[in-house]
Amino acid sequence: MPWRSNQKHSPFGLTAWQALIERAHLKKGQKVLIHAGSGGVGTFAIQLAKHIGATVATTTSAGNVDLVRNLGADIVIDYKNEDFAHVLRDYDVVLHSLDKVTLEKSLRVLKPGGQLISISGPPDAAFARSIGASWLVRTIMGFLSYRITAKAKRRQAKYSFLFMRANGDQLTEISSLVDDGIIRPVVDRVFPFASTKEAMAYVEAGRAKGKVVVSLR
Ligand SMILES: NC(=O)c1ccc[n+]([C@@H]2O[C@H](COP(=O)([O-])OP(=O)(O)OC[C@H]3O[C@@H](n4cnc5c(N)ncnc54)[C@H](OP(=O)(O)O)[C@@H]3O)[C@@H](O)[C@H]2O)c1
């Protein structure tokens, strides 16, 4: 698995930063579950959470266990053979990037006051407000996330949707972590520009380990 220190200006890095630091205010000693730890966001988020000093659990399949352990994950759940909701308890934060079933199940591992942050939906009314959406769109997004928001409330937890925004200051901080060797971007495959379509198909297949890069040179 190649590590490329120059692949540092990462939307995955920003997504992980905005979820764990800006939204969750993750702190040393807290526990975070990062779903799909072998993916683009997951590989970054595991390292960032460990840098903060959190205990990190992650889900992946057997073939990627060594990868996520090398990134610092403390507890690795092979999602094909184990149910994370039976193993993990009293987590402060879950970073979710998978399907609706996993989203709802993730509430079970949170402690009261815990946060479920999803980057794969459903969008919520707060997100709609943050992008200045109309009353109608706010209502639709509120409706889409009504079930998970209500379920979270019943468990004294909080659900929110996060959509990454560009942020130069955060990118600068991420770049420093990469330059200092604290976070190592994981690059799965590099495609030439002419093969962008194949690169997109590879990403969409959902099996990538870390980032997939399209090279312009
Ligand atoms: N809201 C935002 O701003 C934002 C930003 C970035 C990404 N996203 C979204 O977040 C999601 C994740 O993106 P990504 O690029 O990080 O993912 P990705 O790189 O496509 O994730 C691929 C990885 O996920 C693992 N995986 C697949 N199914 C899994 C499961 N059921 N449990 C645990 N791991 C599983 C795969 O491991 P195995 O091969 O071992 O199964 C693979 O290594 C996507 O839906 C993407 O669109 C949103």
The ligand as a Gaussian input file, in Angstrom:
#p B3LYP/6-31G(d) Opt

LIG

0 1
 N      -20.961000      14.240000       3.131000
 C      -19.742000      14.432000       2.681000
 O      -19.228000      15.551000       2.687000
 C      -18.958000      13.253000       2.150000
 C      -17.579000      13.366000       1.899000
 C      -16.899000      12.240000       1.448000
 C      -17.590000      11.042000       1.262000
 N      -18.931000      11.003000       1.491000
 C      -19.681000       9.745000       1.341000
 O      -19.250000       8.888000       2.374000
 C      -19.316000       7.553000       1.933000
 C      -17.966000       6.925000       2.160000
 O      -17.029000       7.527000       1.289000
 P      -15.551000       6.990000       1.190000
 O      -14.998000       7.554000      -0.071000
 O      -14.834000       7.169000       2.467000
 O      -15.855000       5.444000       1.034000
 P      -15.112000       4.410000       0.146000
 O      -13.680000       4.815000       0.060000
 O      -15.880000       4.145000      -1.082000
 O      -15.255000       3.148000       1.110000
 C      -14.788000       1.945000       0.635000
 C      -14.440000       1.093000       1.822000
 O      -15.630000       0.847000       2.588000
 C      -15.532000      -0.454000       3.120000
 N      -16.880000      -0.957000       3.319000
 C      -17.815000      -1.220000       2.367000
 N      -18.944000      -1.675000       2.940000
 C      -18.704000      -1.695000       4.281000
 C      -19.483000      -2.071000       5.422000
 N      -20.734000      -2.524000       5.312000
 N      -18.930000      -1.927000       6.658000
 C      -17.668000      -1.462000       6.793000
 N      -16.863000      -1.110000       5.751000
 C      -17.388000      -1.225000       4.517000
 C      -14.781000      -1.234000       2.069000
 O      -14.060000      -2.224000       2.746000
 P      -14.227000      -3.763000       2.307000
 O      -13.796000      -3.817000       0.854000
 O      -13.323000      -4.428000       3.264000
 O      -15.674000      -4.102000       2.471000
 C      -13.859000      -0.213000       1.398000
 O      -12.527000      -0.273000       1.866000
 C      -19.778000       7.590000       0.486000
 O      -21.181000       7.407000       0.469000
 C      -19.447000       9.007000       0.041000
 O      -20.297000       9.465000      -0.972000
 C      -19.615000      12.072000       1.924000

